[in-house]
Amino acid sequence: MILQTARLRLDVLEPHHAELLYAGLRDERLYEFCEDEPPESVASLAARYARLATRRSPDGLEIWLNWSIWARDEARYVGFAQATILPDRSAQIAYRLVRDAWGKGYAREAATAMLAHMRDVREVSEFTAIVDARNKRSIATLGALGFSGGQLLATPGRTDLHADDELVYRVRVEPR
């Protein structure tokens, strides 16, 4: 399903998007705060997108929804957004934008559309996002979306924060 906003169109992510996103996703700075690495080739990215296009985890328990983000005013793809619906009907979200698309509100706009779709069509009301504690831009975006929390992902009871810790943010969106 294509999602539309004032400035963006979120297209269902397909293997052909690899060629359109590859150059922008090669930037090492996009991976500063995550375990992922830049794609090795257009072919490897297309293979990844082909796996995601199955829309299901290999065990069939998770629903994978992925979109490429088209910025109308720039007439180009600027990143992707994704949601994983878990067996308990909650969802984890993530997004990645090419570097020169940062600071334009695209992540917030794309995530807003994705959350609304998930709430209205998929009947998901609880969302989580996991973010590196150093990723201030993404933390600010999640805050603008109503996410709160920032609890440490690992080691229950631990309260000391390390620079590379991952934090869990949550939001509940009321059904319409």
N, C-alpha and C positions, 0 to 999 in steps of 0.2 A: 504494500500500500504506500503510495506517495503521500508525504506530509507536506503541507504548505504553510509558510509564514509570510509576513510582510516582505521580507528580503531574501528568504531562503526556500529552496525546494529540497526535501529529503527524499532521495530515490532509493528504492530497495537496492542494497549493495549486491552487485553481481561481479563475476570475474572480469568483465570488460572494464570495470572501473579501475582496475590495477594500473593500466597504462595511463589513465587520466590523473591518478593520485600519486604514482610512484615517485616522480621527481620531488614533489613537496614532502613526501614522507621519508625521503633519504636524509633529511637534515638531522644530524646527531643530537642537536639541542632539544628535539622533540622527545627524546628518550632519557633525559637527565634524571627524571623522577620516577622511572618505571623500569621493570626488568626486561621489557621488550627491547629489541634492537631494530635498527633500520632494515627494511626489506633488502635482501641480497640482489634481487632482480625483479623485473616485471613478471616473469614466469612464476617465481616463488610467491609473489604477492597475489597473482591470479589464482594460484593453487590454494592459498589460504582463503581467498574470497570464495572459491568454489566449495570449500568445506563449510564455510559460514552460510553459504546460500542453501544448504540443506535444511536450514532453519531448526535443526534439532541436534542436541548433543549425541555422541555415538551410543550412549545408553538409552536415549529416547526420553530421559527425565526432564531435560531442560529445553525450553523454546528459545532459539536464538533469533533476535531481530536486529538487523544491521542496516544502516542507511548511509549513503554517500551524501555529502552536504554540498549543494550547488548554491553559490552566492549569485543572485540575479544581477546585482549592481556591478559585479566584477566579471560576470559571464564565465565562471570557471568553478571547478570543484575545489573546495577549501578544506576538506577533511571528512570525518565520518563520526557517526554516533551509533551506539549499540546498547541493547538491553537484553539481559538474560532473565527469562522468567523461570523461577525455581519451582520445584514441586509444591511448595507451600503457597504458591500464587503471589509471592513477593518478587521483586525484580532488582537486579543489580544493573546500574547504568555506567557508561563510560563514554568518552568522546576524545577525539584528537583532531586538532586543527593544524594546518601548515603554518609555519612561523609568521609569514607576512599577513596572516589573517587574524593574528592575536590582537586583542584590545579593541575589537569592533563590535563586541556583543554577540557574535555568531554562536559561540558555545551556549550561552544562556538561551538564545532564541531557539536553537535546535533542540536543546534539552527540554525546554518548555513544551514544544510541539510533541516531542517523544513522550513526555510524562502525560500529557493530555490524551494522546492516542492510547497509551497503556491503560489509563484510567477508564476512558470511554469505550474502547473496543475490546480490550483484553481483560477488563475488570480487575486490574492490579491497583492496589491502594497504598502499598508499602514499598518504598524504594530505598536502596542503599547505594553508596558510592564509596570506594576505597581510594584514598589519595595519600601520597607521600607528604609527610609533615612539612617538608620544605617547599611544596608546590603552592605558594601563596595565591597565585592567579586562579588555580582550580578551586581552592578553598573559598575564595571570594565569590566565584561563580556559584558554587554550591550554596553558599549563604544567601545569595540573591534569589536562588530557587526555593528557599525555605528549608533547606537541609540544616540540621544541627547535629550536635554530638561531638565528633572528633575524638571518640574513644580509641585507645590503642587497639590495633587488630590482634596482636599476639600477647601472650603472657598475662593471663588474668591476674588482677591485683597489682600489677606493676604500674607505678605512677610516674616514673622518671621518663622523660621524653628524649629520644636520641634523634639526631638530624635525619636519619634515613628511615625512621619508623613510619609505618602506614597507619592511617587513621580511618575509622569508619564513620561516615556521616549518614544520617537517616532523615527521611521525610515521609509523612503520611498524607495522602491526598484523598480527600473525601469523594466518594462516588457521586456522580450526577444523578 
